[in-house]
Amino acid sequence: TPLSEAMIGGLPIGLAAMGFRPVAEIQFMGFIYPVIDQLVNHASRMRTRTRGRLTCPLVVRAPYGGGIHAPEHHSESMEAMFAHIPGIRVVIPSSPAKAYGLLLAAIRDPDPIVFLEPKRVYRAVREAVIDDGCALPLDRCFLEREGNDVTLIGWGAELSEVMDAAGTLADDGIEAEVIDVATLKLLDFETIAASVEKTGRCVIVHEAPGSGGFGAEIAARLAGAGLMNLLAPIERVAGWDTVMPLPRLEDRYMPSTERIVAAARRVVEYA
């Protein structure tokens, strides 16, 4: 296509309706906003609009998130915006192996998926990935670490800080259970609820701004369905409610291991 995000988002919807499985790529999340028109008005409605006669097996890939000191429009974390669209799945891998398995699953799925790739993970994480064609399940959280004292929930690049925080807490005798959400929508709330039922405490981590972030959705569901299991208020460790302050203050914006550890200690020590 020409360098037109509206066309990059619109052309594959027609291809998908005709039986192809197109994968559209937006250079950075900051350029994805013209595609929202196509996702809201067409891709997300194809199945219901045609009463199931047509589906829209479309994948929209986009690098997202901060931590690499990129210019403006390159560091957004707007996953909650897409999770709010009915009919759209939102998938975010946290490692190369998960990117491989989840992208395969996304391409094979009959409905539209926004596949957000954390830019920090492109070069920060290395691991062997077997090209065996085996997909990972969508709509499932991954249990990365078992523990009994507090549940730490994260996704994307922030999972690295969450795992580091779990290690730091373990040195102090606090065993954290770590959950990688991976598919924000459709959310595997059952896995999250079961973990919080076991630990009684929860910290949710994401680099998107706190107000209206997807962590609020998880917290609201826990308050509605698992309130009696909570032994302490839910803590959210998130980015600040501002545009990413590039470049010098970016590190102060990103949720750090220290902030996660402090939040976990607060919920564990809550009387």
N, C-alpha and C positions, 0 to 999 in steps of 0.2 A: 504494500500500500504506500501511498505518499505519507509524509510525516504528519499525519492527521489522526489524533487520538479518537475523534468521533467516528472516522472510517474504520480504524483498527478495531473499535468496539462493535460497529454495526455490521460490517461485511461478514464476519464469522457467524453472526446470528442466522443469516440467510443460508450459509453453508451448513450449519448445524441442523436447521429445519429440513434440509434436503438430504440428510443422512451422513454428512461428514462429521468428523470429530475435531474441529479446529482448536488450535491453541494460539491465543492472541497474547502478545507481549507488549507491555507498556514499559518504557525505559526506566521510569522511576514513579513511585506512588504519587509524587507531587504533580504528575502529568495525567493522572487517571480520571480526574473529575469530569471531563467531557464524556467519558465512557459510562458514567453513572446514569445518564439519560437513557442510554441503550439498555442497560441492565434493569433499571426500574420499569421502563415502559414496554420492553419487548422480551428480553431473555427470561426474566423471572416469571412472565405471564404466559409463556408459550404453551405450557402444558394445560393450564386452566382455560386459556383463551380458545384452544382448539378441542377442549373436552377430551384431552388425552390422545388425540390423533397425531399430534406432533410433539416432540420434545426438543430440548435445546442442550445437547451435550457439548457445551462450550467451556473451555478453561481460559480464564484471564490471569496471566502471570504478571507480577509486578514486584520488583525489589522494594523493600520498605524499611523504615526504622533508621535510627541514628547510630552514633558511635564511631563513624569513620571520618568525621569532620568534612562532610561534603558541603557544597553550596546550598543556598536556599532552594526549596522545592524538591529536595532530595532526601529529606530525613523525617518525613511525616510517618505517623503511626495511627492511621484512621480506620483500623479494622472494625471498630464498633459501628461505624457508618454503614459498612457493607453487611454486617451481621443484622442490621435493622431492616434489611430489605427482605420481605417474604419471598420465598422461592429461590433464594441464593444461598449456597453453602460458602463458608469461609474456612480455608485450611491454611495453617501456618506450620511449616516444619521447623525443627530445632537442630537438625544435624544433617549431614549429607545422606546417610542411610534413610532417614525419614523423608527427606526431600525426594529421593528416588522412589520409595514405596508409595508415598502419598500422592505424588504426581501421576504415577501409573494408575492408581485408583481413581484419581480425579478425571483423567482422560477417558477411562472406561465407564464413568458414571453417566447416566442418561440426562442429568440436569446440570444447569450452569453452576460453575464453581469459581470463586475468586481465590487464587492461590498466591499468597503473599510470602515472599522470600526475604528473610532477614539479611540485610547486606553484610552485617558483621560476620555472619556465619560463612559467607563465601570463602573467606581466607583464614578465619580464626580457627576453624575446626577441620581436622583432617582425620579420615578413617577409611578403612577398606570397604568398598561397596561392590557386592557381587551383582553383575548384570544378568540376573536369572529370570527377569520378567515377573517376579513375585511382588504383588502389591501389598501395601499395609491397609488395614481397615480404616475407612472413614467413620466419622461420628463416634470415635472412641478416644478416651483419654489413655495416656500411657503412664503406668506406675513406674517411676524412675528409681525410687528409693523407698524402702519401708521404714516406718517409725511409729511410735506410739504417743509422742508428746505434743506434736503440732503438725498440721498439714500446710505445706508450702505449695502454692499453685502458680504456675507460670506458663509461658509459651514463647516460641521464637527464640531470639538471641538472648533474652533475659533468663532463659533456663540455665545458662552458664553461671550467672550470679546466684541463682537460686540453689544450684548444686553446691557451689562454693560456700554459701551460707549454711547449708545443711552440714557440710564438713566442719565448719567452724563451731557450730552448735554442738556437734557430736563431741568435740574436744572438751566441752563443758558438761558433758553428760546429758545433753538434750537431744533426743533422737527424733529427727524430722522426717515425715513422709513427704515425698516430692511427687507431684503430679504434673505431667506435661499435657496441657489441654489438647493441643494439635489441631483438632477441629472445633473451632469456636461455635460453628453452627453447621450441623445440628449438634448441640452440646450434650455430651455424655454426663449428665448430671448425676446419674446413679453412682458412678465411680467416685465422684467428688463427695457426694453425700455419705457414702459408706466410709470414706476416709475420715471425714469430720466426725462422724458418729463414733469412730474409734478413738480419735485424738481429743476431740472436744474443743480444738483451737484451730484457727485458720488465718493464714496470711496470703493475700493475693497480690501478685507482682506483674506489672506491665509498664512499658515505657511510654505508652500513650498518656495524654493528660488525664488526671484523675476524674474530673467532672465529665460524666457521661461515658466514661471508659467501660470496656466490657467487664472489668472486674466488678463494677457495680451490679451488673446483671447476675453474676455468680453470687455475690453477697446477698442480693435480694432473694434469690431462690433459696439460699441457705436459711435466711431469716424466715421465709415462709414455710419451708418444708422441714427444716431441721433445727428450729430455734431451741427446742428442749435438749438438744445434744450439745449445745454450745456452753462451754465453761468460761468463756471470755468474749468480749466484743471482737468482731472480725476486723482485721487490719488490712488496709490497702497501701501498698508501696508503689507509687506511680510517678510518671513525669509530672512536671508542674503545669499549671494552666496558662501556658504561654507558648508562642512559637519557639521552636528550637533555637536557643541563643547561640548562634554560630559566630566564630568557631571556638572562642576561648572559654565559654561557659558550658559547652556541650557536656563535658564530664560531670559538671554539677547538676545538670538536668537529668541525666540517666540514673535510674535506680541502681544503687551500688550494693555490693555485698554487705557493707557496713549498715546501710539503712534496713536491709532485709533482716539481718541478725538482730538489730535493735528492736524491730517490730515483733519478731518472734519471741524475744525475751520478754517483751511487755505482755504478750498474751499468755505466756507460760507462767509469769509471775503474778498475773492478775488474781486478786483475792476475791 
